[in-house]
């Protein structure tokens, strides 16, 4: 899963205006860690894995069909008349193309499913970070999970975000 792409949405989250005149308060959080620890995350992962297993079964069936027909082709091609051999070659090409197209469709469907399942969780974490920032008077909260250190110091607000999320 590529959660880093989703988490990068709030790499730098400006959450509040100036605190006490011109003083600025900085915080940091590991949003990916929080996202991965959400209770609903396990359910989403199970749904994705279940769909992937179903797709895997169909891909395996299609691959097996292609292999069976290719084996028949190899065994009999030399004895078939040209018209039958050419028809079998077209059939094998169509099966191979169908398998490749289905594989790409599966990848796309799983990516969309992951996006749809993760989007509400990402929004929930983002909203909690923003709420903590406003409530605690932070000017900026940086996401440490992006691997980019934008500010070394500040307050780790992870526990405050987890509390806001009811965790």
C-alpha distance (Angstrom), angle and dihedral (degrees) to the residues before:
residue distance angle dihedral
X1 . . .
X2 3.68 . .
X3 3.75 102.8 .
X4 3.81 92.6 152.1
X5 3.81 89.3 74.7
X6 3.77 90.1 54.9
X7 3.79 95.3 43.6
X8 3.80 92.6 49.8
X9 3.81 86.0 73.4
X10 3.74 88.2 83.7
X11 3.79 102.4 31.1
X12 3.76 88.0 133.5
X13 3.75 113.8 20.7
X14 3.76 115.8 -172.9
X15 3.75 102.1 -153.8
X16 3.79 109.6 166.4
X17 3.73 144.3 17.0
X18 3.75 125.8 -115.7
X19 3.77 115.2 -37.4
X20 3.79 116.9 -142.5
X21 3.77 98.2 -12.7
X22 3.81 111.2 -53.5
X23 3.83 98.2 -14.2
X24 3.77 114.2 119.3
X25 3.79 126.9 -152.9
X26 3.80 119.0 -156.3
X27 3.78 128.7 -162.6
X28 3.77 138.0 174.3
X29 3.76 135.3 -152.4
X30 3.80 137.0 -179.5
X31 3.80 97.3 -127.6
X32 3.81 93.8 178.9
X33 3.79 91.6 56.3
X34 3.78 90.4 50.3
X35 3.81 92.2 46.6
X36 3.80 91.3 50.6
X37 3.79 91.2 50.5
X38 3.81 96.3 51.7
X39 3.81 110.8 120.2
X40 3.83 92.3 -128.5
X41 3.81 91.2 52.6
X42 3.82 92.4 78.8
X43 3.82 91.1 52.3
X44 3.80 91.1 50.1
X45 3.81 90.9 49.1
X46 3.81 90.5 50.2
X47 3.83 91.2 51.6
X48 3.80 91.4 50.6
X49 3.81 92.6 47.2
X50 3.80 91.4 47.7
X51 3.81 92.1 52.0
X52 3.81 90.5 45.3
X53 3.81 90.6 52.7
X54 3.80 91.1 51.4
X55 3.80 91.1 49.8
X56 3.80 89.8 46.3
X57 3.80 89.9 56.0
X58 3.79 92.1 53.4
X59 3.81 92.3 45.4
X60 3.80 89.8 51.0
X61 3.81 91.0 49.9
X62 3.82 91.5 49.7
X63 3.83 91.8 47.1
X64 3.79 90.7 49.7
X65 3.81 91.3 50.9
X66 3.81 90.6 50.5
X67 3.81 92.0 48.6
X68 3.82 92.2 48.6
X69 3.79 93.1 50.7
X70 3.79 91.7 44.2
X71 3.81 89.9 51.9
X72 3.81 89.7 51.5
X73 3.81 89.7 48.2
X74 3.81 92.4 51.5
X75 3.79 92.1 47.7
X76 3.81 97.5 47.4
X77 3.82 107.9 22.6
X78 3.79 93.8 97.0
X79 3.82 91.7 56.1
X80 3.81 99.3 42.1
X81 3.78 122.0 95.8
X82 3.82 113.8 -109.3
X83 3.81 94.4 -101.9
X84 3.82 93.5 55.1
X85 3.81 92.7 43.3
X86 3.82 91.5 50.7
X87 3.80 91.2 47.6
X88 3.81 91.0 51.0
X89 3.82 90.5 48.8
X90 3.82 90.7 52.6
X91 3.78 89.8 47.7
X92 3.82 91.1 51.7
X93 3.80 91.3 48.6
X94 3.80 91.1 50.3
X95 3.80 91.8 49.1
X96 3.80 91.1 48.8
X97 3.80 92.1 47.7
X98 3.81 91.0 47.4
X99 3.79 90.6 50.9
X100 3.80 91.9 51.0
X101 3.81 92.9 46.8
X102 3.78 91.8 48.4
X103 3.81 90.1 49.9
X104 3.80 90.8 54.6
X105 3.82 90.8 46.2
X106 3.79 90.2 51.5
X107 3.80 92.0 51.9
X108 3.79 91.0 49.3
X109 3.81 93.8 45.9
X110 3.81 92.1 50.3
X111 3.81 91.7 47.8
X112 3.82 91.0 50.7
X113 3.79 90.7 46.4
X114 3.81 91.0 50.8
X115 3.81 90.8 48.1
X116 3.81 92.3 49.5
X117 3.80 93.1 48.1
X118 3.81 95.5 44.1
X119 3.81 98.8 42.5
X120 3.83 95.6 76.2
X121 3.81 90.8 46.3
X122 3.80 92.0 49.1
X123 3.78 90.4 48.9
X124 3.81 90.8 48.3
X125 3.83 92.3 51.9
X126 3.80 91.2 44.3
X127 3.80 91.6 50.6
X128 3.81 90.8 48.5
X129 3.81 91.1 50.9
X130 3.77 90.7 49.1
X131 3.81 92.1 47.9
X132 3.81 91.7 49.6
X133 3.79 89.7 49.2
X134 3.77 92.7 52.2
X135 3.80 95.0 42.5
X136 3.81 93.7 47.0
X137 3.80 96.3 40.1
X138 3.82 98.8 -116.3
X139 3.78 117.7 165.3
X140 3.82 92.4 -161.0
X141 3.78 135.6 7.7
X142 3.79 114.1 -164.2
X143 3.79 123.8 -153.3
X144 3.82 108.1 -125.7
X145 3.83 91.9 -170.1
X146 3.80 92.1 74.5
X147 3.80 90.2 72.4
X148 3.80 91.6 -125.4
X149 3.76 115.8 115.2
X150 3.74 105.3 -148.3
X151 3.77 95.2 163.6
X152 3.77 126.8 14.7
X153 3.75 106.2 -149.6
X154 3.74 134.5 19.1
X155 3.75 126.1 112.0
X156 3.79 125.5 -48.2
X157 3.79 102.8 -126.5
X158 3.82 95.8 -178.0
X159 3.81 93.9 109.2
X160 3.80 91.0 48.7
X161 3.82 90.5 51.3
X162 3.82 91.7 47.2
X163 3.81 89.4 50.8
X164 3.82 90.1 49.4
X165 3.82 88.0 52.2
X166 3.82 90.9 50.1
X167 3.79 93.3 -114.4
